[in-house]
Amino acid sequence: MAYRRRDHVPAVALLLTASLLVVAACSAPPAPEPAIEVVPQDGPFDPLAITLTGLGAGQEVRLVATTELGETAMSSRATFVADEDGRVDLTTTAPTEGSWTTADAMGPFWSMTGGRVGGDAGILTDDHAVRIEVGADGEALAETVVERTGYGADVEVRDVSDDGMVAAYATPDGLSADASLPAVLVFTGSEGGLDNARAAAVWLADLGYPALAISYFKSPGQPTELAEVPVETFLSGLTWLRGQAGVDTERVFTFGVSRGGEIALWLAANRPDEVYGAFAPTGSGIVYCGYPDGSRPAWIVAGAGLPCAQYTRDPVSPETKVAVEEIAGPVVLACGTADPQWAACELLAEMRPRFGDPAQVREIVQEGAGHYLTFAPYLPLGLDEPGAVPTATHQARVEFWDMVDEVLAQARQQ
């Protein structure tokens, strides 16, 4: 009778093997608990890195971020699927659905909704705490609080009324009188007043550069609408700014948004001894007439109106075009193709080939972005424009401020 030989295994060996298995099982490290890892920011312009860890492979989780801005409760949300290691890196992983839709660790912050933030853009210079919670199947898994440093934490701001100006001067904290820094004259568009210009000046000072925000209409003693605004208002601002300690008088920029963009370019073209370059996001290389009264010039010099064009798509006369070919220094332009205010990208395309030195011109043409491209990045403000894509507007803001920082840094080195 044939049979297969079976080796004998001593009972002691079997017991030893079982013991080793028990020891190994007892000494195995415990599964990590779900956690939210946040790499702190260096400053408000610097993005965070956020990673969810300790999740199950392929587990679906929901992230909710909440805060309060200007006494307004706001929140964002997104759903993610963890990778095989039980991780979700927000920098590289897009949500499967949520208030933002692309891989972006700053999505929880800029995509917040909940109501219109009270006050003006300046309210978002405040520090604020953001609570981030992660859960699955109705169960809380992890939470943390991120302290967001406000824009302007290291900025000094003072009101300026010299020479009849309605202005505010923002400087980096501790600006030395011996410094020689590029500086910026800031003004806004057809909304008028000082609030938005003041906020932009704070953001520029947060990057490290002195900035004078000025109002040119809608403030006491000024025109009540965008019509017959004296260009001398801007010239007084330039003179004052160039006279401040720590300012490099050879590197002064203008910064005008929308309708302010055309006068920012006009000043750079017509006052090259005082203006080195211009930031003109959503601006125009054509001087348009007043708003809302198009029968009056928008700008006057020594009491005489600048030639202006009407708000039509008809060809404009050459004398209404800003002589952008005369601008020798850097220019930054930006537009969104879904701008609901006016044809900003068509206006950019009109002036782009007219610059004398194309290498000095930088531009952002963002598909799907709206009009409000110049709010500092990562802020949940002005992203609800009809027809515009919030993610696109946000991306344009990030690129615009990166470009502003780069241009000013290069000017500083010259």
C-alpha positions in Angstrom: 0.0 0.0 0.0 1.6 3.2 -1.1 1.5 6.2 1.2 3.1 9.7 1.4 5.6 10.3 4.2 4.6 13.1 6.6 7.4 14.7 8.5 6.9 14.9 12.2 6.7 18.4 13.8 7.5 18.4 17.5 4.8 19.8 19.7 7.3 22.2 21.3 8.0 23.8 17.9 4.2 24.2 17.3 3.9 25.8 20.7 6.8 28.1 20.1 5.5 29.2 16.7 2.1 30.0 18.2 3.8 32.0 21.0 5.7 34.1 18.5 2.6 34.9 16.5 0.9 36.0 19.7 3.9 38.2 20.6 4.0 39.7 17.1 0.3 40.5 17.2 0.6 42.2 20.6 3.7 44.2 19.6 2.2 45.5 16.2 1.7 49.3 16.3 -1.9 50.4 16.7 -3.6 51.8 13.7 -3.2 55.6 13.5 -6.1 57.8 14.6 -7.6 60.1 12.0 -5.9 63.5 12.1 -5.7 66.8 10.3 -2.2 67.9 9.6 -1.7 71.6 8.8 1.6 73.2 7.9 1.5 76.8 9.3 1.6 79.8 6.9 4.5 82.2 6.8 2.2 85.1 6.0 -1.3 85.8 4.6 -0.1 85.5 0.9 1.4 82.1 1.6 -0.9 79.0 1.1 -1.2 76.3 3.7 -0.6 72.6 3.3 -3.4 70.4 4.7 -3.4 66.6 4.8 -5.9 64.2 6.3 -4.3 61.1 7.7 -5.2 57.9 9.6 -8.2 57.2 7.4 -9.2 53.8 5.9 -8.1 53.0 2.4 -10.7 54.3 -0.1 -12.7 55.8 2.7 -15.1 58.6 1.8 -14.9 61.6 4.2 -16.5 65.0 4.5 -14.6 68.1 5.4 -16.4 71.2 6.8 -14.7 74.5 7.6 -16.5 77.3 9.5 -15.6 80.8 10.7 -17.0 84.2 11.4 -16.1 87.2 9.3 -17.5 90.6 10.2 -20.1 89.0 12.4 -21.2 86.8 9.4 -21.1 83.0 9.9 -19.5 81.4 6.9 -18.6 77.8 5.9 -17.2 75.6 3.1 -17.5 71.9 2.6 -16.1 69.1 0.4 -16.1 65.3 0.1 -12.9 63.3 -0.5 -11.9 59.7 -1.0 -8.7 58.6 0.9 -5.9 56.9 -1.0 -4.6 53.4 -0.4 -2.5 54.8 2.5 -5.6 56.4 4.1 -4.5 59.9 3.3 -6.0 62.9 1.6 -3.5 65.6 0.5 -5.7 68.7 -0.3 -2.9 70.1 -2.4 -3.0 67.2 -4.9 -6.4 65.7 -4.4 -9.6 67.2 -5.8 -12.9 66.8 -4.0 -15.5 64.5 -5.5 -17.9 67.3 -4.7 -18.0 70.5 -2.7 -17.8 74.3 -2.6 -14.5 74.0 -4.5 -13.7 71.4 -7.2 -10.0 71.4 -7.8 -7.0 70.2 -5.8 -6.3 73.2 -3.6 -5.4 73.2 0.1 -6.8 76.8 0.4 -10.2 75.7 -0.9 -11.7 75.5 2.5 -10.9 79.2 3.0 -11.7 81.1 -0.2 -14.8 79.0 -1.1 -16.7 79.9 2.0 -20.3 81.1 1.7 -23.0 82.0 4.1 -23.9 85.6 3.5 -22.4 88.9 2.3 -19.6 90.0 4.6 -20.5 93.2 6.3 -18.5 96.4 5.8 -15.8 96.7 3.2 -12.9 94.7 2.0 -10.8 96.0 4.8 -12.6 93.9 7.3 -10.8 90.9 6.0 -7.5 92.3 7.3 -8.5 90.9 10.7 -7.1 87.7 12.1 -9.7 84.9 12.3 -10.0 81.3 13.4 -11.2 78.6 11.1 -12.5 75.4 12.5 -12.0 72.3 10.2 -13.9 69.1 11.0 -13.6 65.8 9.2 -16.3 63.1 9.5 -17.7 60.0 7.8 -21.1 58.3 8.0 -22.3 61.0 10.5 -19.4 60.3 12.9 -16.8 63.0 13.7 -13.3 61.7 13.0 -11.0 64.7 13.6 -11.0 68.5 14.0 -8.6 71.3 14.3 -8.6 75.1 14.4 -6.5 77.1 12.0 -5.5 80.6 13.0 -5.6 82.7 9.8 -3.3 85.7 10.0 -5.1 88.8 8.5 -3.6 90.9 5.8 -2.0 93.9 7.5 -0.8 92.3 10.7 2.6 93.8 10.1 1.4 97.0 8.5 1.0 100.6 9.8 -1.8 102.7 8.3 -2.5 106.4 8.8 -5.0 108.8 7.3 -3.6 111.5 5.0 -5.4 114.9 4.4 -2.4 116.9 3.1 -3.2 119.1 0.0 -6.9 118.3 0.3 -6.3 114.6 -0.3 -8.7 111.9 1.0 -6.1 109.2 1.5 -4.5 106.5 3.6 -0.8 105.6 3.7 0.1 102.0 4.4 3.7 101.0 5.1 5.5 97.8 6.3 5.8 97.9 10.0 9.1 99.6 11.0 9.9 101.0 7.5 13.3 102.6 7.7 13.8 106.2 6.5 17.0 104.9 5.0 15.2 102.3 2.8 14.7 102.8 -0.9 11.6 100.8 -1.8 9.3 100.8 -4.8 6.0 102.5 -3.8 2.5 102.4 -5.2 -0.3 105.0 -5.7 -3.5 103.0 -5.4 -7.1 103.9 -6.5 -10.2 102.0 -7.4 -12.8 102.0 -10.1 -16.3 103.2 -10.7 -17.4 102.5 -7.0 -15.4 105.5 -5.9 -14.5 106.3 -2.3 -11.5 105.1 -0.3 -12.4 101.8 1.2 -11.3 99.3 -1.5 -8.2 101.4 -2.3 -7.3 101.4 1.4 -7.6 97.6 1.5 -5.4 97.2 -1.6 -2.8 99.5 -0.1 -2.7 97.3 3.0 -2.2 94.2 0.9 0.7 95.9 -1.0 2.3 97.0 2.3 1.9 93.4 3.5 4.1 92.4 0.6 6.7 94.9 1.9 6.0 98.1 -0.1 4.7 101.5 0.9 1.4 102.3 -0.8 -0.8 105.5 -0.8 -4.5 104.9 -1.3 -6.4 107.8 -2.6 -10.1 108.6 -3.3 -10.9 110.6 -6.4 -14.6 110.8 -6.2 -17.5 110.2 -3.8 -15.6 111.5 -0.8 -16.2 114.9 0.8 -15.1 117.8 -1.4 -14.9 115.5 -4.5 -17.2 114.9 -7.5 -20.2 112.8 -6.6 -19.8 110.6 -9.6 -17.1 109.6 -12.1 -17.2 112.7 -14.2 -14.9 115.7 -14.5 -12.4 114.3 -12.0 -9.3 116.4 -11.8 -6.2 114.5 -12.8 -4.5 116.9 -10.4 -5.9 114.6 -7.6 -3.6 111.9 -8.8 -0.7 114.2 -9.3 -1.0 115.5 -5.8 -0.9 111.9 -4.6 2.2 111.1 -6.6 4.0 114.2 -5.3 3.2 113.3 -1.7 4.2 109.7 -2.1 7.5 110.5 -3.8 8.3 112.8 -0.9 8.1 110.1 1.8 11.1 108.7 3.5 12.0 105.2 2.4 10.4 105.6 -1.1 12.5 105.1 -4.2 11.3 108.0 -6.3 12.5 106.2 -9.5 10.3 103.2 -8.9 6.8 104.5 -8.2 3.9 102.6 -9.7 0.2 103.4 -10.2 -2.4 100.8 -9.3 -5.9 101.3 -10.7 -8.7 98.9 -11.1 -11.3 98.8 -13.9 -12.0 102.5 -14.7 -9.1 103.3 -12.5 -6.9 101.2 -14.8 -7.2 103.6 -17.7 -6.0 106.5 -15.6 -3.2 104.4 -14.1 -2.0 103.7 -17.6 -2.5 107.4 -18.6 -0.4 108.6 -15.8 2.4 106.1 -16.6 2.3 107.2 -20.3 2.0 110.9 -19.7 4.1 111.4 -16.5 7.1 109.1 -17.1 9.3 111.2 -14.8 7.0 110.4 -11.9 5.5 107.0 -12.7 7.8 104.0 -13.4 5.1 101.4 -14.2 1.4 100.5 -13.8 -0.9 97.8 -12.5 -4.1 98.0 -14.5 -6.2 94.9 -13.9 -9.6 94.9 -15.7 -8.5 98.2 -17.1 -8.6 99.9 -20.4 -6.2 101.5 -22.9 -9.1 103.7 -24.0 -10.2 106.8 -22.1 -14.0 106.5 -21.7 -16.4 109.3 -20.8 -18.0 109.8 -17.5 -20.1 107.2 -15.7 -23.1 107.1 -15.5 -23.3 110.4 -17.4 -21.5 109.7 -20.7 -22.1 113.2 -21.9 -19.3 114.5 -19.7 -15.6 113.7 -19.7 -14.4 111.4 -16.9 -11.1 113.2 -16.4 -10.1 116.9 -16.7 -6.6 118.4 -16.7 -6.3 122.1 -15.8 -10.1 122.3 -16.2 -10.2 120.8 -19.7 -11.7 117.4 -20.4 -9.6 114.6 -21.8 -11.0 113.3 -25.1 -13.2 110.3 -24.3 -15.1 107.5 -26.0 -18.6 106.3 -25.4 -19.5 102.9 -24.1 -20.2 101.3 -27.4 -18.4 98.7 -29.6 -18.0 101.3 -32.3 -14.4 102.2 -33.3 -13.0 104.9 -31.2 -11.1 107.9 -32.4 -7.3 107.8 -31.9 -7.2 110.7 -29.5 -9.2 108.7 -27.0 -6.6 106.0 -26.8 -4.0 106.0 -24.0 -0.5 106.3 -25.5 0.6 103.0 -23.9 3.5 102.9 -26.3 5.1 105.6 -24.2 5.2 103.5 -21.1 8.8 102.4 -20.6 8.5 100.4 -17.4 6.6 97.3 -16.2 2.9 96.9 -16.8 0.6 94.2 -15.4 -2.8 93.6 -17.0 -5.5 91.1 -16.0 -8.9 90.1 -17.2 -11.5 87.4 -16.9 -13.5 86.1 -19.9 -16.7 86.0 -17.8 -16.4 89.6 -16.5 -20.0 90.8 -16.2 -19.1 94.5 -15.8 -17.5 95.2 -19.2 -15.5 93.6 -22.0 -12.2 93.6 -20.0 -10.5 90.9 -22.1 -11.4 92.7 -25.4 -10.0 95.9 -23.9 -6.8 94.1 -22.9 -6.5 92.6 -26.4 -7.0 96.1 -28.0 -4.1 97.7 -26.1 -1.7 94.7 -25.9 0.0 95.1 -29.3 0.3 98.9 -28.8 3.0 98.7 -26.1 6.4 99.9 -27.2 8.3 97.2 -25.2 6.3 93.9 -25.2 8.8 92.4 -22.8 7.7 94.8 -20.1 4.1 93.8 -20.2 2.7 90.8 -18.2 -0.9 89.7 -18.5 -3.4 87.3 -17.1 -6.3 86.2 -19.2 -8.3 83.8 -17.1 -11.1 81.7 -18.7 -14.3 81.9 -16.7 -13.1 84.5 -14.2 -15.1 87.6 -13.3 -14.4 91.2 -12.6 -13.1 91.2 -9.1 -9.6 89.9 -9.7 -7.7 92.1 -7.3 -9.0 91.1 -3.9 -6.1 89.4 -2.1 -6.1 85.7 -2.6 -7.8 83.1 -0.3 -10.5 85.5 0.8 -14.2 84.6 0.4 -15.2 87.9 -1.1 -16.7 88.9 -4.5 -16.8 85.4 -5.9 -20.6 85.3 -6.5 -20.6 87.3 -9.8 -23.3 86.2 -12.3 -21.8 83.9 -15.0 -18.3 83.8 -13.5 -16.7 80.6 -12.1 -15.5 81.2 -8.5 -12.5 78.8 -8.9 -11.4 80.8 -12.0 -11.7 84.1 -10.3 -9.8 82.7 -7.3 -7.0 81.4 -9.6 -6.7 84.8 -11.3 -6.3 86.5 -7.9 -3.5 84.1 -6.9 -1.7 84.7 -10.3 -2.2 88.4 -10.2 -0.8 88.9 -6.7 2.1 86.6 -7.5 2.8 88.8 -10.5 2.5 92.0 -8.5 5.0 90.6 -5.9 7.4 89.5 -8.6 7.3 92.9 -10.5 7.9 94.9 -7.3 10.7 92.6 -6.2 12.4 93.0 -9.5 12.0 96.8 -9.3 13.5 96.7 -5.8 16.6 95.0 -7.1 17.3 97.5 -9.8 
